[in-house]
Amino acid sequence: MQVKNKIKLKDKNVAITLVPEDSEDLWYLYNLLKVGDTVQVLTQRNVKKGNPAQIQKGKAKMEKVLLRLKLLVEDIDYIASDQAMRVNGKSLEQQEYVPLNSYHTAEVELNKEITILKDNWDEYDMSLLDDLCSIEKKADIGAVIFQEGVAHICYVTDTMTVLQAKVEKSIPRKNTEFGTKDLDKAMNSFFNMIIQTMARHFDMDRLKAVILASPGFLAKTLYDRLIQECLNLQNSGKENKVFASILEHKNKFLIAHSSTGYLQGLEEVLDDPAARKKLADTKFLEESEALSRFQRALNNDDGRAWYGLEEVSKALNMDAVRYLMVSDELFRSDDIETRRHYIDLTEQAKRNGAQVYIFSSLHESGVQLNQLTGIAALLKYPIPDLDDSDEEDE
């Protein structure tokens, strides 16, 4: 996604012009746009050209003209499978072929500018904008695809693979006469080079999954070496936040087999149905585990699991929340005040030190959370009467 410009208008509103570059950008725009926003887009329209008499008699010629529509958004249609997004709204400017207050549907096209004007760009909007302008923040999967002597460190999104670094090392052939000493030394150096490159590029706190793929057993060997390196640093007392984070999130790694260490091998892994299922489960592992812990506490009825806006708000005000779980649907509310309220709740939870999970409605865990009002909390300690009314009986 390109940000072309950002303009503060006289009425204190802010207009931002963006250029979506891939289908993932359309998904971010879908989450960014809200009913009541104003958009400007270039679009083609079939119009009748001719004098009034010709138009009245139906003899006018139909021609395509390029128009810049300025619409007050009333509906947004996003179809992920078609990689298409359309905005429907009322025209805010009178033009030759566009009457004022007439309704139009405009398609948001890749590599074409769209200008968005909002009354208020809140923290959720700015976070989305920040994410969609950075491949490091858009991608939630890291990948290392390698074979003896060459490794490719990548970011993977739903629509693209971006190579971040390439590691190369000359590896000698096995020598039956002189043993494998030189080979082992070279492979040790090669593995260390990959591990150091991963540590520089991968933020394990942010990534949802990391694929290690190779021919044979190299990927498993790399994983074992990586974990052992983390344990050695931990046992030595040397503090290293990067390796500590890798150890903490070791369940995010997916070991896979590929026929080659080049990028075609990564395509093999991503096309494999079994690997895709494991990857999906790994990507949403933290959210699923948080929801599972919540559901166990709810089934036990021990006063630590609560859902619903009123109950969760009370728990936050008491600084009693350990995990706050919120559906992304709540951030898409047409009511600005409602949306603002949920954003404030997540910010309050973060200030209190609670772990905040934003659940995707596209995943099963998000569907389950939506069935529980879309907001839930697992508390630090039991509060049995959290759903009691604040009003005292007269």
QUIUR-V912443 format. One record per backbone hydrogen bond with DSSP energy under -1.0 kcal/mol. CO is the residue of the C=O (numbers start at 1). NH is the residue of the N-H. If there is no record, write none. Layout:
co={CO CO}
nh={NH NH}
This chain:
co={2 5 7 9 13 14 15 16 17 18 19 20 22 23 24 25 26 27 28 29 34 37 38 39 40 41 43 45 47 49 51 52 53 54 61 63 65 67 69 70 71 72 73 75 77 79 84 85 86 87 88 88 89 90 91 98 99 102 104 106 109 114 115 116 117 118 122 123 124 125 126 127 128 131 134 135 140 140 141 142 143 144 145 147 149 150 151 152 153 153 154 155 160 162 165 167 175 180 181 182 183 184 185 186 187 188 189 190 191 192 193 194 195 196 197 198 203 203 209 210 211 212 213 214 215 217 218 219 220 221 222 223 224 225 226 227 228 229 230 231 232 233 240 241 242 243 244 245 247 249 250 252 254 256 262 263 264 265 266 267 272 273 274 275 276 277 278 279 280 282 284 285 286 287 288 289 290 291 292 293 294 295 296 297 303 304 306 308 309 310 311 312 313 314 315 316 320 322 323 324 325 326 327 329 335 336 337 338 339 340 341 342 343 344 345 346 347 348 349 350 355 357 359 360 363 364 365 366 367 369 369 370 374 375 376 377 378 378 383 385}
nh={19 17 15 12 9 118 7 116 4 114 2 111 26 27 28 29 30 31 32 33 37 73 117 71 115 69 67 65 63 61 55 56 57 59 49 47 45 43 41 92 39 90 36 88 86 84 79 108 77 106 74 75 104 72 101 95 102 91 89 87 112 18 40 16 38 14 126 127 128 129 130 131 132 134 138 139 208 209 156 211 154 213 152 150 169 147 167 145 164 165 143 162 157 155 153 151 179 184 185 186 187 188 189 190 191 192 193 194 195 196 197 198 199 200 201 202 206 207 142 254 144 256 146 258 218 221 222 223 224 225 226 227 228 229 230 231 232 233 234 235 236 238 244 245 246 247 248 249 250 252 253 210 212 214 265 267 268 269 270 271 276 277 278 279 280 281 282 283 284 285 288 289 290 291 292 293 294 295 296 297 298 299 300 302 383 379 377 312 313 314 315 316 317 318 320 319 380 355 378 357 376 359 330 332 339 340 341 342 343 344 345 346 347 348 349 350 351 352 354 353 324 326 328 363 367 368 369 370 371 372 374 373 327 308 325 306 322 323 386 388}
